Amino acid sequence: MTRLLKEERGATALEYGLIGALIAVAIMGVVSTLGLQIQTIFSTIATTIATTP
C-alpha cells in the first residue's frame, strides 16, 4: 500500500512538471510575439522622429 502511494506522488509530480513545462513554452511564445510587435512599434517611432523636420 505504501508503495502505491509513493507511485501516485511520483506520477503527480511528473504531471505538475509537464504542466509547468507547457506553461513555460506558452509564455515564451507570447513574449516572443509581443517582443517582435514592440520592436516594430519602436522602429516606426524612431523612423518617424528621424524624418520629421
Secondary structure as the mmCIF struct_conf table of DSSP 4:
data_model
#
loop_
_struct_conf.conf_type_id
_struct_conf.id
_struct_conf.beg_label_comp_id
_struct_conf.beg_label_asym_id
_struct_conf.beg_label_seq_id
_struct_conf.end_label_comp_id
_struct_conf.end_label_asym_id
_struct_conf.end_label_seq_id
HELX_RH_AL_P HELX_RH_AL_P1 THR A 2 THR A 51
#
